[in-house]
Amino acid sequence: MHWRRLMGFDVQTIAEKRAALNGVSLFFGALIGANLGMTTNLPLRDYALIIAVVCTIVLYLYLAPVARRRFSAVATLLALVGSLYLLLIHGIGETVFEGIRPPPHIFITICFWVASILIVELRPVEKETEASP
């Protein structure tokens, strides 16, 4: 058995890839919404900061796999995720917020979302043949 199949990186069709990306995005979008819904006790400035960073991460999460300048988009995505880490987990983040710092759940959720997208994107796509529907 080939290592790709053992690791879940076997060949996928374009339809399977699209379905996987849609499913992952639907699930993690809902989870991010639930996480953000639990932050209503934040001062408005702190909430706006978290929303801005998460929104930009989601934008680059969708952009990076298809961008013409893919390396730049991936680097920006990683920098944004790193910024979220600094805000929500590292000690530096404690000085940024007016109120209590939000819990790190949003960061963990974003990391799992990025990893899930990476797994789908790294799986090879089956080359279409004339016999394919």
DSSP file with accessible surface (Angstrom, degrees, kcal/mol):
  #  RESIDUE AA STRUCTURE BP1 BP2  ACC     N-H-->O    O-->H-N    N-H-->O    O-->H-N    TCO  KAPPA ALPHA  PHI   PSI    X-CA   Y-CA   Z-CA
    1    1 A M              0   0  172      0, 0.0     2,-0.1     0, 0.0     0, 0.0   0.000 360.0 360.0 360.0 137.8    0.0    0.0    0.0
    2    2 A H     >  -     0   0  114      1,-0.1     4,-1.7     4,-0.0     3,-0.5  -0.396 360.0-123.5 -74.6 146.6    1.3    3.4   -0.9
    3    3 A W  H  > S+     0   0  148      1,-0.2     4,-2.0     2,-0.2     6,-0.2   0.836 109.1  60.3 -61.6 -32.7    2.2    5.9    1.8
    4    4 A R  H  4>S+     0   0  107      1,-0.2     5,-3.7     2,-0.2     6,-0.4   0.906 105.2  47.4 -63.0 -40.7   -0.2    8.5    0.4
    5    5 A R  H >45S+     0   0  148     -3,-0.5     3,-1.1     4,-0.3     5,-0.2   0.914 110.8  51.9 -66.5 -40.6   -3.2    6.2    0.9
    6    6 A L  H 3<5S+     0   0  121     -4,-1.7    -1,-0.2     1,-0.2    -2,-0.2   0.863 113.2  44.9 -63.2 -34.4   -2.1    5.3    4.4
    7    7 A M  T 3<5S-     0   0  126     -4,-2.0    -1,-0.2    -5,-0.2    -2,-0.2   0.413 120.1-106.9 -90.6   1.7   -1.9    9.0    5.3
    8    8 A G  T < 5S+     0   0   35     -3,-1.1    -3,-0.2    -4,-0.4    -2,-0.1   0.695  88.5 118.7  81.8  16.9   -5.2    9.9    3.6
    9    9 A F      < +     0   0   37     -5,-3.7    -4,-0.3    -6,-0.2    -5,-0.1  -0.044  35.7 137.7-105.1  30.8   -3.4   11.7    0.7
   10   10 A D        -     0   0   52     -6,-0.4    -7,-0.0    -5,-0.2    -5,-0.0  -0.232  66.9 -70.1 -72.6 168.4   -4.8    9.4   -2.0
   11   11 A V        -     0   0   77    112,-0.1     2,-0.3   114,-0.1   114,-0.2  -0.284  52.5-166.4 -63.2 140.0   -6.0   10.9   -5.3
   12   12 A Q  B     -a  125   0A   1    112,-2.4   114,-3.4    -3,-0.1     2,-0.1  -0.907  18.3-120.1-124.1 153.5   -9.2   12.9   -5.2
   13   13 A T     >  -     0   0   41     -2,-0.3     4,-2.5   112,-0.2     5,-0.2  -0.458  32.2-108.0 -82.5 167.3  -11.5   14.1   -8.0
   14   14 A I  H  > S+     0   0   69    112,-0.2     4,-2.7     1,-0.2     5,-0.2   0.913 122.6  51.6 -61.7 -40.2  -12.2   17.8   -8.5
   15   15 A A  H  > S+     0   0   58      1,-0.2     4,-2.5     2,-0.2    -1,-0.2   0.899 109.5  49.4 -64.4 -40.2  -15.7   17.2   -7.1
   16   16 A E  H  > S+     0   0  100      2,-0.2     4,-2.7     1,-0.2    -2,-0.2   0.915 111.6  49.2 -64.8 -40.5  -14.4   15.5   -4.0
   17   17 A K  H  X S+     0   0   47     -4,-2.5     4,-2.8     2,-0.2     5,-0.2   0.941 112.1  47.6 -63.8 -46.4  -11.9   18.3   -3.4
   18   18 A R  H  X S+     0   0  143     -4,-2.7     4,-2.6     1,-0.2    -2,-0.2   0.924 113.4  48.3 -61.2 -43.2  -14.6   20.9   -3.8
   19   19 A A  H  X S+     0   0   62     -4,-2.5     4,-2.7     2,-0.2    -1,-0.2   0.913 112.0  49.3 -64.0 -42.3  -16.9   19.0   -1.5
   20   20 A A  H  X S+     0   0   30     -4,-2.7     4,-2.7     2,-0.2     5,-0.2   0.928 112.4  47.2 -63.4 -45.1  -14.2   18.6    1.1
   21   21 A L  H  X S+     0   0   36     -4,-2.8     4,-2.4     1,-0.2     5,-0.2   0.915 113.7  48.4 -64.2 -41.0  -13.3   22.3    1.0
   22   22 A N  H  X S+     0   0  103     -4,-2.6     4,-2.5    -5,-0.2    -2,-0.2   0.923 113.5  47.0 -64.3 -43.9  -17.0   23.2    1.3
   23   23 A G  H  X S+     0   0   40     -4,-2.7     4,-2.6     2,-0.2     5,-0.2   0.929 113.5  47.1 -64.3 -44.8  -17.5   20.9    4.2
   24   24 A V  H  X S+     0   0   27     -4,-2.7     4,-2.8     1,-0.2     5,-0.3   0.932 114.5  47.3 -63.0 -44.5  -14.4   22.0    6.1
   25   25 A S  H  X S+     0   0   11     -4,-2.4     4,-2.4    -5,-0.2     5,-0.2   0.900 111.9  49.8 -66.8 -39.2  -15.3   25.6    5.6
   26   26 A L  H  X S+     0   0  137     -4,-2.5     4,-2.1    -5,-0.2    -2,-0.2   0.949 114.1  45.3 -62.4 -47.5  -18.9   25.2    6.6
   27   27 A F  H  X S+     0   0  125     -4,-2.6     4,-2.2     1,-0.2    -2,-0.2   0.958 118.4  40.2 -62.4 -51.7  -17.9   23.3    9.8
   28   28 A F  H  X S+     0   0   18     -4,-2.8     4,-2.8     1,-0.2     5,-0.2   0.836 111.3  57.5 -73.5 -28.7  -15.1   25.7   10.8
   29   29 A G  H  X S+     0   0   33     -4,-2.4     4,-2.2    -5,-0.3    -1,-0.2   0.931 110.2  45.1 -62.0 -43.4  -17.1   28.8    9.9
   30   30 A A  H  X S+     0   0   67     -4,-2.1     4,-2.4    -5,-0.2    -2,-0.2   0.904 113.1  50.5 -65.6 -40.4  -19.9   27.7   12.2
   31   31 A L  H  X S+     0   0   61     -4,-2.2     4,-2.5     2,-0.2    -2,-0.2   0.907 109.8  49.4 -66.3 -40.8  -17.3   26.9   14.9
   32   32 A I  H  X S+     0   0   12     -4,-2.8     4,-3.0     2,-0.2     5,-0.2   0.922 110.3  52.3 -62.3 -42.9  -15.7   30.3   14.6
   33   33 A G  H  X S+     0   0   41     -4,-2.2     4,-2.1    -5,-0.2    -2,-0.2   0.918 110.0  48.0 -59.1 -42.3  -19.1   31.9   14.8
   34   34 A A  H  X S+     0   0   56     -4,-2.4     4,-0.9     2,-0.2    -1,-0.2   0.915 112.3  49.3 -65.0 -41.8  -19.8   30.0   18.0
   35   35 A N  H >< S+     0   0   19     -4,-2.5     3,-0.8     1,-0.2    -2,-0.2   0.925 112.7  46.7 -62.6 -44.4  -16.5   31.0   19.4
   36   36 A L  H >< S+     0   0   21     -4,-3.0     3,-1.7     1,-0.2    -1,-0.2   0.840 104.4  62.3 -68.9 -30.2  -17.0   34.7   18.6
   37   37 A G  H >< S+     0   0   43     -4,-2.1     3,-0.6     1,-0.3    -1,-0.2   0.752  98.5  57.2 -64.8 -23.3  -20.5   34.5   20.0
   38   38 A M  T << S+     0   0  133     -4,-0.9     3,-0.3    -3,-0.8    -1,-0.3   0.449  94.2  68.9 -86.0   0.3  -19.0   33.7   23.4
   39   39 A T  T X   +     0   0    5     -3,-1.7     3,-1.8     1,-0.2    -1,-0.2   0.104  58.3 116.0-106.1  24.2  -16.9   36.9   23.3
   40   40 A T  T <   +     0   0  119     -3,-0.6    -1,-0.2     1,-0.3    -2,-0.1   0.683  67.3  66.1 -68.7 -14.8  -19.8   39.4   23.7
   41   41 A N  T 3  S+     0   0  134     -3,-0.3    -1,-0.3     2,-0.0    -2,-0.1   0.470  80.1 107.5 -85.0   0.6  -18.5   40.5   27.1
   42   42 A L  S <  S-     0   0   20     -3,-1.8    59,-0.1     1,-0.1    -3,-0.0  -0.472  83.6-100.7 -74.2 147.0  -15.4   42.0   25.3
   43   43 A P     >  -     0   0   41      0, 0.0     4,-2.4     0, 0.0     3,-0.3  -0.358  39.0-110.4 -58.5 149.5  -15.1   45.8   25.0
   44   44 A L  H  > S+     0   0  143      1,-0.2     4,-2.8     2,-0.2     5,-0.2   0.867 117.1  54.3 -55.9 -40.0  -16.0   46.8   21.5
   45   45 A R  H  > S+     0   0  126      2,-0.2     4,-2.0     1,-0.2    -1,-0.2   0.926 110.5  46.1 -61.4 -43.5  -12.5   47.8   20.6
   46   46 A D  H  > S+     0   0    0     -3,-0.3     4,-2.2     2,-0.2    -2,-0.2   0.915 112.9  49.7 -66.9 -41.3  -11.2   44.3   21.6
   47   47 A Y  H  X S+     0   0   80     -4,-2.4     4,-2.8     1,-0.2     5,-0.2   0.923 109.8  51.4 -62.9 -43.4  -14.0   42.6   19.7
   48   48 A A  H  X S+     0   0   54     -4,-2.8     4,-2.5    -5,-0.2    -1,-0.2   0.887 108.6  52.1 -61.9 -38.6  -13.3   44.6   16.6
   49   49 A L  H  X S+     0   0   53     -4,-2.0     4,-2.3     2,-0.2     5,-0.2   0.949 111.6  45.2 -62.7 -47.6   -9.6   43.7   16.8
   50   50 A I  H  X S+     0   0    0     -4,-2.2     4,-2.9     1,-0.2     5,-0.3   0.933 113.8  49.7 -63.0 -44.5  -10.4   40.0   17.0
   51   51 A I  H  X S+     0   0   57     -4,-2.8     4,-2.9     1,-0.2     5,-0.2   0.917 110.4  50.6 -61.2 -43.4  -13.0   40.2   14.2
   52   52 A A  H  X S+     0   0   52     -4,-2.5     4,-2.1    -5,-0.2    -1,-0.2   0.930 113.9  43.6 -62.4 -44.5  -10.5   42.1   11.9
   53   53 A V  H  X S+     0   0   20     -4,-2.3     4,-2.4     2,-0.2    -2,-0.2   0.947 116.7  45.9 -67.7 -45.9   -7.8   39.5   12.4
   54   54 A V  H  X S+     0   0    7     -4,-2.9     4,-2.7    -5,-0.2     5,-0.2   0.923 112.1  51.9 -64.5 -42.4  -10.1   36.5   12.0
   55   55 A C  H  X S+     0   0   81     -4,-2.9     4,-2.4    -5,-0.3    -1,-0.2   0.924 111.4  46.7 -59.5 -44.3  -11.8   38.0    9.0
   56   56 A T  H  X S+     0   0   52     -4,-2.1     4,-2.4    -5,-0.2    -1,-0.2   0.889 110.7  52.6 -68.3 -37.3   -8.4   38.6    7.3
   57   57 A I  H  X S+     0   0    0     -4,-2.4     4,-2.4     2,-0.2    -2,-0.2   0.945 110.3  47.9 -61.4 -45.9   -7.2   35.1    8.2
   58   58 A V  H  X S+     0   0   36     -4,-2.7     4,-1.9     2,-0.2     5,-0.2   0.921 109.8  53.6 -63.1 -41.4  -10.4   33.6    6.6
   59   59 A L  H  X S+     0   0  102     -4,-2.4     4,-2.0     1,-0.2     3,-0.2   0.949 113.7  41.2 -56.5 -49.6   -9.9   35.8    3.5
   60   60 A Y  H  X S+     0   0   60     -4,-2.4     4,-2.9     1,-0.2    -1,-0.2   0.790 107.0  63.1 -73.5 -25.0   -6.3   34.5    3.0
   61   61 A L  H  < S+     0   0    9     -4,-2.4    -1,-0.2    -5,-0.2    -2,-0.2   0.893 112.4  36.8 -63.6 -38.6   -7.3   31.0    3.9
   62   62 A Y  H  < S+     0   0  126     -4,-1.9     4,-0.4    -3,-0.2    -2,-0.2   0.819 121.1  47.2 -79.1 -34.1   -9.5   31.1    0.8
   63   63 A L  H >X S+     0   0   69     -4,-2.0     4,-1.5    -5,-0.2     3,-1.3   0.890  96.8  69.2 -77.0 -39.9   -7.1   33.1   -1.3
   64   64 A A  T 3< S+     0   0    6     -4,-2.9     3,-0.4     1,-0.3    10,-0.2   0.856  95.8  51.3 -55.0 -44.6   -3.8   31.3   -0.6
   65   65 A P  T 34 S+     0   0   25      0, 0.0    -1,-0.3     0, 0.0    -2,-0.1   0.770 123.2  29.8 -67.0 -21.9   -4.6   28.0   -2.5
   66   66 A V  T <4 S+     0   0  111     -3,-1.3    -2,-0.2    -4,-0.4    -3,-0.1   0.437  88.6 123.0-116.2  -1.5   -5.6   29.9   -5.7
   67   67 A A    ><  -     0   0   16     -4,-1.5     3,-0.6    -3,-0.4     4,-0.1  -0.290  61.3-136.2 -66.2 145.3   -3.5   33.1   -5.6
   68   68 A R  T 3  S+     0   0  252      1,-0.3     2,-0.8     2,-0.1     3,-0.2   0.875 110.5  44.9 -65.1 -37.4   -1.2   33.9   -8.5
   69   69 A R  T 3> S+     0   0  205      1,-0.2     4,-2.1     2,-0.1    -1,-0.3  -0.637  77.3 164.6-103.3  70.3    1.4   34.8   -6.0
   70   70 A R  H <>  +     0   0  141     -2,-0.8     4,-2.9    -3,-0.6     5,-0.3   0.879  68.4  54.5 -60.5 -43.3    0.8   31.8   -3.8
   71   71 A F  H  > S+     0   0  179      1,-0.2     4,-2.6     2,-0.2    -1,-0.2   0.931 110.4  47.3 -59.7 -42.8    4.0   32.1   -1.7
   72   72 A S  H  > S+     0   0   66      2,-0.2     4,-2.4     1,-0.2    -1,-0.2   0.913 113.1  48.3 -64.8 -42.3    3.2   35.6   -0.8
   73   73 A A  H  X S+     0   0    5     -4,-2.1     4,-2.5     2,-0.2    -2,-0.2   0.909 112.9  47.5 -65.9 -41.1   -0.4   34.7    0.1
   74   74 A V  H  X S+     0   0   57     -4,-2.9     4,-2.8   -10,-0.2    -2,-0.2   0.916 111.6  51.1 -66.0 -41.5    0.7   31.7    2.2
   75   75 A A  H  X S+     0   0   44     -4,-2.6     4,-2.4    -5,-0.3    -2,-0.2   0.915 111.1  48.2 -62.1 -41.5    3.3   33.9    4.0
   76   76 A T  H  X S+     0   0   48     -4,-2.4     4,-2.5     2,-0.2    -2,-0.2   0.923 110.9  51.1 -64.3 -43.3    0.7   36.5    4.8
   77   77 A L  H  X S+     0   0   13     -4,-2.5     4,-2.5     1,-0.2     5,-0.2   0.936 111.4  47.4 -58.8 -46.6   -1.7   33.8    6.1
   78   78 A L  H  X S+     0   0  108     -4,-2.8     4,-2.5     1,-0.2    -1,-0.2   0.895 111.1  51.4 -64.3 -37.6    1.1   32.4    8.3
   79   79 A A  H  X S+     0   0   59     -4,-2.4     4,-2.2     2,-0.2    -1,-0.2   0.901 110.7  49.0 -65.0 -39.3    1.9   35.9    9.6
   80   80 A L  H  X S+     0   0   31     -4,-2.5     4,-2.3     2,-0.2    -2,-0.2   0.916 111.3  48.1 -66.7 -42.5   -1.8   36.5   10.4
   81   81 A V  H  X S+     0   0   21     -4,-2.5     4,-2.2     1,-0.2    -2,-0.2   0.913 111.4  51.9 -64.3 -39.2   -2.1   33.2   12.3
   82   82 A G  H  X S+     0   0   33     -4,-2.5     4,-2.4     1,-0.2    -2,-0.2   0.895 107.9  51.8 -61.9 -38.6    1.1   34.1   14.1
   83   83 A S  H  X S+     0   0   52     -4,-2.2     4,-2.4     2,-0.2    -2,-0.2   0.903 107.9  51.0 -64.7 -40.5   -0.4   37.5   15.0
   84   84 A L  H  X S+     0   0    0     -4,-2.3     4,-2.7     2,-0.2     5,-0.3   0.896 108.4  53.0 -63.8 -37.8   -3.5   35.8   16.4
   85   85 A Y  H  X>S+     0   0   95     -4,-2.2     4,-2.8     1,-0.2     5,-2.0   0.939 109.5  48.2 -59.6 -47.3   -1.1   33.5   18.5
   86   86 A L  H  <5S+     0   0   72     -4,-2.4     7,-1.1     1,-0.2    -2,-0.2   0.898 115.0  46.2 -61.3 -39.4    0.6   36.6   19.9
   87   87 A L  H  <5S+     0   0   20     -4,-2.4    -2,-0.2    -5,-0.2    -1,-0.2   0.909 125.6  25.8 -69.4 -42.3   -2.8   38.2   20.7
   88   88 A L  H  <5S+     0   0    4     -4,-2.7    -2,-0.2    -5,-0.1    -3,-0.2   0.668 134.8  17.3-103.0 -18.3   -4.5   35.2   22.3
   89   89 A I  T  <5S+     0   0   62     -4,-2.8    -3,-0.2    -5,-0.3    -4,-0.1   0.733 101.2  77.4-122.7 -47.0   -1.7   33.0   23.7
   90   90 A H  S > <S-     0   0   78     -5,-2.0     3,-1.2     1,-0.1     4,-0.4  -0.273  84.4-113.4 -70.1 155.6    1.6   34.8   24.1
   91   91 A G  G >  S+     0   0   40      1,-0.3     3,-1.2     2,-0.2     4,-0.5   0.769 110.5  71.1 -60.2 -27.1    2.2   37.2   27.0
   92   92 A I  G >  S+     0   0   90      1,-0.3     3,-1.5     2,-0.2     4,-0.4   0.877  88.3  64.3 -57.6 -37.1    2.4   40.1   24.6
   93   93 A G  G X> S+     0   0    0     -3,-1.2     3,-1.1    -7,-1.1     4,-1.0   0.765  86.3  70.6 -61.9 -26.0   -1.3   39.9   24.0
   94   94 A E  G <4 S+     0   0  130     -3,-1.2    -1,-0.3    -4,-0.4    -2,-0.2   0.814  97.9  50.9 -61.2 -29.3   -2.2   40.7   27.6
   95   95 A T  G <4 S+     0   0  117     -3,-1.5    -1,-0.3    -4,-0.5    -2,-0.2   0.615 102.1  62.2 -84.6 -11.5   -1.1   44.3   27.0
   96   96 A V  T <4 S+     0   0   42     -3,-1.1     2,-0.2    -4,-0.4    -2,-0.2   0.854  88.1  76.1 -83.3 -36.1   -3.2   44.8   23.9
   97   97 A F     <  -     0   0   15     -4,-1.0     4,-0.1   -10,-0.1   -52,-0.0  -0.528  63.3-149.9 -88.0 143.5   -6.7   44.3   25.2
   98   98 A E  S    S+     0   0  128     -2,-0.2    -1,-0.1     2,-0.1     3,-0.1   0.886  87.4  21.4 -71.2 -42.8   -8.6   46.9   27.3
   99   99 A G  S    S-     0   0   36      1,-0.3     2,-0.2   -56,-0.1    -2,-0.1  -0.051 120.0 -33.8-103.1-151.0  -10.5   44.2   29.2
  100  100 A I  S    S-     0   0  146      1,-0.1    -1,-0.3    -2,-0.1    -2,-0.1  -0.496  71.8-106.4 -71.1 137.6   -9.8   40.5   29.8
  101  101 A R        -     0   0   54     -2,-0.2    -1,-0.1    -4,-0.1    -7,-0.1  -0.421  38.8-107.1 -65.5 138.0   -8.0   38.8   27.0
  102  102 A P        -     0   0    4      0, 0.0    -1,-0.1     0, 0.0   -63,-0.1  -0.256  42.3 -95.1 -61.5 153.8  -10.3   36.5   25.0
  103  103 A P    >   -     0   0   61      0, 0.0     3,-0.8     0, 0.0     4,-0.3  -0.281  32.1-113.8 -67.6 159.8   -9.7   32.8   25.5
  104  104 A P  T 3> S+     0   0   54      0, 0.0     4,-2.1     0, 0.0     3,-0.3   0.419  88.8 104.4 -77.8   5.5   -7.4   31.0   23.0
  105  105 A H  H 3> S+     0   0  106      1,-0.2     4,-2.5     2,-0.2     5,-0.2   0.859  76.9  53.9 -57.3 -38.6  -10.3   28.8   21.5
  106  106 A I  H <> S+     0   0    3     -3,-0.8     4,-2.6     2,-0.2    -1,-0.2   0.919 108.3  50.3 -63.8 -40.9  -10.5   30.9   18.4
  107  107 A F  H  > S+     0   0   23     -3,-0.3     4,-2.5    -4,-0.3    -2,-0.2   0.942 111.3  47.6 -62.0 -45.9   -6.7   30.4   17.7
  108  108 A I  H  X S+     0   0   80     -4,-2.1     4,-2.3     1,-0.2     5,-0.2   0.924 112.0  50.6 -62.0 -42.3   -7.0   26.7   18.2
  109  109 A T  H  X S+     0   0   13     -4,-2.5     4,-2.2    -5,-0.2    -1,-0.2   0.931 110.1  49.4 -61.7 -45.3  -10.0   26.6   15.8
  110  110 A I  H  X S+     0   0    0     -4,-2.6     4,-2.9     1,-0.2     5,-0.2   0.912 109.2  53.1 -60.8 -42.3   -8.2   28.6   13.2
  111  111 A C  H  X S+     0   0   44     -4,-2.5     4,-2.5     1,-0.2    -1,-0.2   0.923 110.2  46.5 -61.6 -42.9   -5.2   26.2   13.4
  112  112 A F  H  X S+     0   0  129     -4,-2.3     4,-2.4     2,-0.2    -1,-0.2   0.877 111.9  52.0 -66.5 -35.4   -7.3   23.2   12.9
  113  113 A W  H  X S+     0   0    6     -4,-2.2     4,-2.6    -5,-0.2     5,-0.2   0.951 110.6  47.1 -65.2 -47.3   -9.1   24.9   10.0
  114  114 A V  H  X S+     0   0   31     -4,-2.9     4,-2.6     1,-0.2    -2,-0.2   0.930 113.1  49.3 -59.8 -44.4   -5.7   25.7    8.3
  115  115 A A  H  X S+     0   0   45     -4,-2.5     4,-2.4    -5,-0.2    -1,-0.2   0.914 110.8  50.0 -62.8 -40.7   -4.5   22.2    8.9
  116  116 A S  H  X S+     0   0   31     -4,-2.4     4,-2.1     2,-0.2    -1,-0.2   0.923 111.8  47.0 -65.3 -43.6   -7.7   20.7    7.4
  117  117 A I  H  X S+     0   0   14     -4,-2.6     4,-2.9     1,-0.2     5,-0.2   0.917 110.7  53.8 -63.7 -40.4   -7.5   23.0    4.3
  118  118 A L  H  X S+     0   0   98     -4,-2.6     4,-2.3    -5,-0.2    -2,-0.2   0.920 107.1  50.6 -60.8 -42.9   -3.8   22.0    3.9
  119  119 A I  H  X S+     0   0   87     -4,-2.4     4,-1.0     2,-0.2    -1,-0.2   0.937 113.3  45.0 -61.8 -45.1   -4.6   18.3    4.0
  120  120 A V  H  < S+     0   0   12     -4,-2.1     3,-0.5     1,-0.2    -2,-0.2   0.926 114.7  48.4 -65.7 -42.8   -7.3   18.8    1.3
  121  121 A E  H  < S+     0   0   53     -4,-2.9    -1,-0.2     1,-0.2    -2,-0.2   0.817 108.8  53.4 -68.9 -30.1   -5.0   21.0   -0.8
  122  122 A L  H  < S+     0   0  109     -4,-2.3    -1,-0.2    -5,-0.2    -2,-0.2   0.691  85.0  98.3 -80.1 -19.0   -2.1   18.6   -0.6
  123  123 A R  S  < S-     0   0   49     -4,-1.0  -113,-0.1    -3,-0.5  -112,-0.1  -0.518  85.0-112.0 -67.6 133.3   -4.0   15.6   -1.8
  124  124 A P        -     0   0   34      0, 0.0  -112,-2.4     0, 0.0     2,-0.5  -0.330  26.1-128.7 -66.6 150.6   -3.4   15.1   -5.5
  125  125 A V  B     -a   12   0A  55   -114,-0.2  -112,-0.2    -4,-0.1     2,-0.1  -0.871  23.9-112.6-103.2 132.9   -6.3   15.7   -7.9
  126  126 A E        -     0   0   95   -114,-3.4     2,-0.3    -2,-0.5  -112,-0.2  -0.378  32.7-115.8 -62.9 132.5   -7.1   13.0  -10.4
  127  127 A K        -     0   0  181     -2,-0.1     2,-0.2     1,-0.1    -1,-0.1  -0.560  33.7-116.0 -71.8 133.5   -6.5   14.1  -14.0
  128  128 A E        -     0   0  139     -2,-0.3     2,-0.3    -3,-0.0    -1,-0.1  -0.480  31.6-165.5 -72.9 140.1   -9.7   14.3  -15.9
  129  129 A T    >   -     0   0   88     -2,-0.2     3,-1.2     4,-0.1    -1,-0.0  -0.756  36.8-104.9-115.8 169.0  -10.1   12.0  -18.8
  130  130 A E  T 3  S+     0   0  205     -2,-0.3    -1,-0.0     1,-0.3    -2,-0.0   0.806 121.0  57.4 -64.4 -26.3  -12.6   12.1  -21.6
  131  131 A A  T 3  S+     0   0   95      2,-0.1    -1,-0.3     0, 0.0    -3,-0.0   0.657  83.9 104.0 -78.8 -15.8  -14.5    9.2  -20.0
  132  132 A S    <         0   0   38     -3,-1.2    -4,-0.0     1,-0.1     0, 0.0  -0.424 360.0 360.0 -68.4 141.8  -14.9   11.2  -16.7
  133  133 A P              0   0  175      0, 0.0    -1,-0.1     0, 0.0    -2,-0.1  -0.285 360.0 360.0 -71.2 360.0  -18.4   12.6  -16.2
